């Protein structure tokens, strides 16, 4: 949810019209309209007043919803050393499985970029899938969600590296969002 969407939702929950909210904030109604449509940003002083007025925290307003990652480990690999076998459909699958032998579950993922409205329009004009394809071709990575006990890890495998990120919050294997990317389960390896 964007800052503007959060402001609008909290304003409505507080039972205030844009005009009433603007009056209490000591700003114009058009300023509130710009904030709610993400065409303008309130300054830090206004954020504090806004949070108090709407009974939400400043953290809530400015949090972009990205789930933080921590404890990222990157190891060099030689992808040619791995072979497809069993449920592994690619050398990347085999690399992920061999590096996570103690996993309870491993899901191969499909990653797609969350496109802004401008990017969606550009993608439609240029040809559907062009932006997604360009993003994918930059690295040609494979992604996996690895579950081990109560912990989850996002694993990225390229031809030269395997990178494991310990996820701070639990996500659903079927689909989830991290940063500016959407992930969905393709198939289960283990």
C-alpha positions, 0 to 999 in steps of 0.5 A: 500500500502506498503512502497516499493509500494509507493516508486516504484509508486512515482519513476515512477511518477517522471519519474525516472528509478531505476538507475537514482533514485539510483544515485540521492539518492547516493545509489546502484540500488540494494538498491532501488530494495530492498526498492521497494520489501520490502526486505529492509528499507531506513534509516530516512535520506534517507526517507527525501531525498527520499520524497523531490526528489519524491515530496511526504511527509515522512508521505505519505511514512511511513503511512501504510494505517491503519485508526486510531480509537479513543474514544474506550469504553469497557463495560462488558455485560452478553451475556446470558441476550440478546435474538434473536428477529426480525432481530437479528440472534444471542445474539451478534446482540441483544446486539449491537442493544440494546446498539445502539438504536439511530443508523441510521443503524447497519451492521453485519460484517464478519472479516478476517485477511489480510494475508502476503505472508508468512501467505498465503503460510502457510495457503495454506500448512496447509489447506485453512482457518486454520489461519483465523479459529485460529484467529477467535477462539481466541475470537469468537467476532462479529463485527458491523458497526454502523452509527449515523448521520455523525459518524461511530463506529466499535462495537465488541461484545464478551461473556463478553464485548461490545467495541465501537470504534469511527472511525476517517474516514468514511468507506464503509459498504460493505467492508473496511480495519482497521489495519490488518483486512478486514471487509465486510457487512454480513447483515443489522440489522437496 
